[in-house]
Amino acid sequence: MTDRCTALSAAAGEDQAGTAPGEGVWLLVEQPGPWGRKALRESDLPADVAALLGGLGAHVAPGAPDVRVQLVRRPGRAAPVRDDVGARRTVLAARPSGPGGALAVARLEVDDLRALLDHDPADLAAGHLAGATPYEGPLWLVCTNGRRDVCCAELGRPVAAALAERWPAATWETAHLGGHRFSATLLALPTGVTLGRLDPVTALAACAELEAGRLPLDVTRGRAGLPATAQVAELALRRHLGVTGIGDVTVVGTDEGGVELEVGAGGARWYAAVTSRPGVPSPASCGDTKPKAAPVHEVELRPLGA
């Protein structure tokens, strides 16, 4: 439908570069069944667990990456009955593991989500799960929360279903990732790469590229955990040089005017001067009565030490 936020964004030519989430730590909690607009508060999560998870932001250490809690569920699963809230659940945590933006992912199985109440909130906020084991392999998290935005459900569920056929263990539906107007949206772990404007065909191709260690530039919004300017700078440099390897470009540092990047380990350094200005106002979500002007970023690249 042409009045959907996704259609309006595409028609306006809005660039999705630089729109990946800014949080660097992720806590993924399996909670099947319906989610409301505010998933943590409007689901069948036990109230004390929802309160714990919703308050983790207050336990982030000074200078540490912000934490993001996401409810997840398997694609196509029917909603559990209410007396099933104590069924066995998967909890996944992802946290920065070193330079380059990669995340370390750990997995914990619990018989009851109330077991999370025994964990130190500061540990959870840092992405540490006591008793968890390292998780190997990709994770594809597809936003499908139709209560938050109808585009996420209409466009996200077919993508999740297609990915689940090929990667059943790796694929999860998730609550709000942000950027409804770029649906279908996907967060890939452990890379932190965030994708947008996917359909089942492009999603399969993009995830195959990521699994092979390459960035699908045409559908990449940015890398979660980086500032928007750094996300934009990385994508601009990759396109300029034609490099797609996940580790080919690393953000070395940022300042008020731009971003310093490195190509390859110990390779050439580049500086990206990033300027931003308001774009054309458009709805951030379906039914949004107050369109906002998303920023338009312009990047000027120059090699350092040349």
C-alpha positions as CSV (number, residue, x, y, z in Angstrom):
1,M,0.0,0.0,0.0
2,T,1.3,3.4,-0.9
3,D,0.4,5.0,2.4
4,R,2.6,2.6,4.3
5,C,5.7,4.2,5.9
6,T,8.0,1.8,4.0
7,A,6.5,2.9,0.6
8,L,6.7,6.6,1.5
9,S,10.3,6.3,2.6
10,A,11.3,4.5,-0.5
11,A,9.4,7.0,-2.7
12,A,11.2,9.8,-1.0
13,G,14.6,8.2,-1.8
14,E,15.5,8.1,1.9
15,D,18.9,6.6,2.5
16,Q,19.0,3.9,5.2
17,A,22.7,4.2,5.8
18,G,23.5,5.1,9.4
19,T,20.2,3.9,10.9
20,A,21.4,0.7,12.7
21,P,20.7,0.7,16.5
22,G,23.2,2.4,18.7
23,E,23.3,-0.2,21.5
24,G,26.4,-2.4,21.7
25,V,25.1,-5.1,24.1
26,W,22.1,-7.3,23.3
27,L,20.1,-9.6,25.5
28,L,17.6,-11.8,23.6
29,V,14.9,-13.5,25.6
30,E,12.7,-16.1,24.2
31,Q,9.0,-15.3,24.8
32,P,6.6,-16.9,22.4
33,G,3.1,-15.6,21.9
34,P,1.7,-12.2,21.2
35,W,3.7,-9.0,21.9
36,G,2.1,-5.6,22.4
37,R,3.4,-2.3,21.2
38,K,5.7,-2.2,24.2
39,A,6.8,-5.8,24.0
40,L,8.4,-6.2,27.5
41,R,5.4,-4.7,29.3
42,E,2.8,-6.1,26.9
43,S,3.5,-9.8,26.7
44,D,3.1,-12.9,29.0
45,L,6.4,-12.3,30.6
46,P,6.2,-12.6,34.4
47,A,5.9,-9.1,35.8
48,D,9.0,-9.3,37.9
49,V,11.1,-10.5,35.0
50,A,9.7,-7.8,32.8
51,A,10.6,-5.2,35.5
52,L,14.2,-6.6,35.7
53,L,14.7,-6.5,32.0
54,G,13.1,-3.2,31.5
55,G,15.4,-1.6,34.2
56,L,18.7,-3.0,32.9
57,G,19.7,0.4,31.4
58,A,20.1,1.8,34.9
59,H,22.8,-0.8,35.5
60,V,25.1,0.0,32.6
61,A,28.6,0.9,33.8
62,P,29.9,4.4,33.0
63,G,31.4,4.5,29.6
64,A,30.1,1.0,28.7
65,P,27.9,0.3,25.7
66,D,24.2,0.6,26.2
67,V,22.2,-2.6,26.5
68,R,19.2,-3.5,24.4
69,V,16.7,-6.2,25.5
70,Q,14.8,-8.0,22.7
71,L,12.0,-10.5,23.0
72,V,12.4,-13.3,20.4
73,R,10.3,-16.2,19.2
74,R,10.6,-18.9,16.5
75,P,8.8,-18.1,13.2
76,G,5.4,-19.5,12.8
77,R,5.1,-20.8,16.4
78,A,1.6,-20.6,17.9
79,A,1.1,-18.5,21.0
80,P,1.5,-20.6,24.2
81,V,-1.3,-20.9,26.6
82,R,-0.9,-18.8,29.6
83,D,0.0,-21.7,31.9
84,D,3.0,-22.4,29.7
85,V,4.9,-19.3,30.8
86,G,7.3,-21.5,32.8
87,A,8.3,-23.6,29.8
88,R,11.9,-24.0,28.9
89,R,13.3,-20.8,27.2
90,T,16.4,-19.7,25.4
91,V,18.3,-16.6,26.5
92,L,21.2,-15.2,24.3
93,A,23.6,-12.4,25.2
94,A,25.9,-10.6,22.8
95,R,28.6,-8.2,23.9
96,P,31.7,-6.5,22.3
97,S,34.6,-8.9,21.9
98,G,37.3,-6.7,20.5
99,P,38.2,-4.4,17.7
100,G,36.2,-4.5,14.5
101,G,32.7,-4.5,15.9
102,A,32.3,-8.3,16.3
103,L,30.3,-9.5,19.2
104,A,30.7,-12.6,21.4
105,V,27.4,-14.5,21.8
106,A,26.5,-16.8,24.6
107,R,23.5,-19.0,25.1
108,L,21.6,-20.1,28.2
109,E,18.7,-22.5,28.5
110,V,16.4,-22.0,31.5
111,D,13.4,-23.9,32.7
112,D,11.7,-20.7,33.9
113,L,12.5,-17.1,32.9
114,R,12.3,-16.3,36.6
115,A,15.8,-17.8,36.8
116,L,17.0,-14.5,35.4
117,L,16.1,-12.9,38.7
118,D,19.1,-14.7,40.3
119,H,21.5,-12.9,38.0
120,D,23.3,-9.7,38.9
121,P,21.6,-6.9,36.8
122,A,24.9,-5.3,36.2
123,D,26.2,-8.5,34.7
124,L,23.1,-8.8,32.5
125,A,23.5,-5.2,31.4
126,A,27.1,-6.0,30.3
127,G,26.0,-9.1,28.4
128,H,27.4,-11.6,30.9
129,L,25.1,-14.6,31.4
130,A,26.4,-16.8,34.3
131,G,26.3,-20.5,33.3
132,A,26.0,-19.7,29.5
133,T,28.0,-21.5,26.8
134,P,29.5,-19.8,23.7
135,Y,27.1,-19.8,20.7
136,E,28.7,-20.5,17.4
137,G,27.2,-19.6,14.1
138,P,25.0,-16.8,12.8
139,L,21.8,-15.4,14.2
140,W,19.2,-13.7,12.0
141,L,16.8,-11.5,14.0
142,V,13.9,-10.3,11.9
143,C,11.5,-7.6,13.3
144,T,7.9,-8.8,13.1
145,N,6.2,-6.8,15.8
146,G,3.0,-5.7,14.0
147,R,1.6,-4.1,17.1
148,R,4.4,-1.5,16.9
149,D,4.1,-1.1,13.1
150,V,2.1,-3.0,10.6
151,C,5.0,-3.0,8.0
152,C,7.1,-5.0,10.4
153,A,4.5,-7.8,10.4
154,E,3.5,-7.7,6.8
155,L,7.0,-7.5,5.4
156,G,9.0,-9.2,8.2
157,R,7.1,-12.4,8.7
158,P,7.7,-13.6,5.1
159,V,11.4,-12.9,5.4
160,A,11.6,-14.8,8.7
161,A,9.8,-17.7,7.2
162,A,12.1,-17.9,4.2
163,L,15.2,-17.6,6.4
164,A,13.9,-20.3,8.8
165,E,13.6,-22.8,6.0
166,R,17.3,-22.5,5.2
167,W,18.7,-21.6,8.7
168,P,16.1,-23.0,11.2
169,A,18.4,-22.8,14.3
170,A,19.7,-19.3,13.4
171,T,16.4,-17.5,12.7
172,W,14.2,-15.7,15.2
173,E,11.4,-13.2,15.0
174,T,12.1,-10.3,17.3
175,A,10.4,-7.3,18.7
176,H,11.0,-3.7,17.6
177,L,14.5,-3.1,16.1
178,G,13.8,0.5,15.0
179,G,13.5,1.8,11.5
180,H,10.0,0.6,10.7
181,R,10.1,2.5,7.4
182,F,13.0,0.3,6.3
183,S,11.1,-3.0,6.8
184,A,11.8,-5.8,6.5
185,T,14.6,-5.2,8.9
186,L,17.1,-7.7,10.3
187,L,19.9,-7.7,12.9
188,A,22.7,-10.2,12.2
189,L,24.8,-11.5,15.0
190,P,27.7,-11.8,15.8
191,T,28.6,-9.1,13.2
192,G,26.1,-6.6,14.5
193,V,25.3,-5.8,10.8
194,T,21.8,-4.4,10.4
195,L,19.9,-4.8,7.1
196,G,16.8,-3.1,5.7
197,R,14.3,-3.1,2.9
198,L,14.5,-6.8,2.6
199,D,12.1,-9.3,0.9
200,P,12.5,-13.1,1.1
201,V,14.7,-13.2,-2.0
202,T,17.1,-10.4,-1.0
203,A,17.2,-11.6,2.6
204,L,18.3,-15.1,1.6
205,A,21.0,-13.6,-0.7
206,A,22.1,-11.1,2.0
207,C,22.4,-13.6,4.8
208,A,24.3,-16.0,2.5
209,E,26.8,-13.1,1.9
210,L,27.1,-12.5,5.6
211,E,27.7,-16.2,6.3
212,A,30.4,-16.1,3.7
213,G,32.0,-13.1,5.5
214,R,30.9,-10.4,3.1
215,L,28.8,-7.3,3.6
216,P,25.7,-6.9,1.3
217,L,26.2,-3.2,0.8
218,D,22.9,-2.6,-1.1
219,V,20.8,-3.5,1.9
220,T,23.0,-2.6,4.8
221,R,21.8,0.1,7.3
222,G,25.0,0.0,9.4
223,R,26.7,-1.9,12.2
224,A,24.9,-1.8,15.5
225,G,26.8,-0.2,18.4
226,L,28.5,2.4,16.2
227,P,27.4,6.1,16.1
228,A,25.4,7.0,13.1
229,T,28.3,9.0,11.6
230,A,30.6,6.0,11.9
231,Q,28.1,3.7,10.3
232,V,27.7,6.1,7.3
233,A,31.5,6.6,7.0
234,E,32.2,2.9,7.0
235,L,29.6,2.3,4.2
236,A,30.9,5.2,2.2
237,L,34.5,4.0,2.3
238,R,33.5,0.5,1.5
239,R,31.6,1.7,-1.6
240,H,34.5,3.9,-2.6
241,L,37.0,1.2,-2.4
242,G,34.8,-1.7,-3.4
243,V,35.6,-3.8,-0.3
244,T,32.9,-6.0,1.2
245,G,34.8,-8.3,3.6
246,I,33.4,-8.1,7.1
247,G,36.8,-7.3,8.6
248,D,38.1,-5.2,5.7
249,V,37.2,-1.8,7.3
250,T,37.5,-0.9,11.0
251,V,36.4,2.3,12.7
252,V,39.5,3.5,14.6
253,G,38.0,6.6,16.2
254,T,35.5,9.5,15.9
255,D,35.7,13.2,16.5
256,E,33.2,16.0,16.2
257,G,33.8,16.4,12.5
258,G,34.2,12.8,11.3
259,V,35.5,9.3,11.5
260,E,39.0,7.7,11.2
261,L,38.9,4.2,9.5
262,E,41.5,1.5,8.8
263,V,41.4,-0.7,5.7
264,G,42.7,-4.2,6.6
265,A,44.8,-5.0,9.7
266,G,47.5,-2.4,9.9
267,G,46.5,-1.1,6.5
268,A,45.8,2.3,5.0
269,R,44.1,4.9,7.2
270,W,41.3,7.1,5.9
271,Y,39.4,10.1,7.4
272,A,35.7,10.6,6.6
273,A,34.4,14.1,7.2
274,V,30.7,13.7,7.8
275,T,28.2,16.5,7.6
276,S,24.5,16.1,8.3
277,R,21.4,18.1,7.4
278,P,17.7,17.5,7.8
279,G,16.1,15.6,4.9
280,V,12.5,15.6,3.6
281,P,10.0,15.0,6.5
282,S,8.3,11.6,6.2
283,P,6.5,9.3,8.6
284,A,8.8,7.3,10.8
285,S,6.0,4.8,11.3
286,C,2.6,3.9,9.8
287,G,0.0,6.3,11.2
288,D,2.5,8.8,12.3
289,T,0.8,12.2,12.2
290,K,3.9,14.2,12.8
291,P,6.4,13.4,10.1
292,K,10.1,13.9,11.0
293,A,13.0,14.9,8.9
294,A,15.6,12.1,9.0
295,P,19.1,13.4,8.6
296,V,20.9,13.3,5.3
297,H,24.6,12.6,5.6
298,E,27.3,13.7,3.2
299,V,30.7,12.1,3.4
300,E,34.1,13.5,2.1
301,L,36.8,10.9,2.1
302,R,40.5,11.5,2.2
303,P,43.5,9.1,2.8
304,L,45.7,9.8,5.7
305,G,49.5,9.9,5.4
306,A,49.3,10.3,1.6
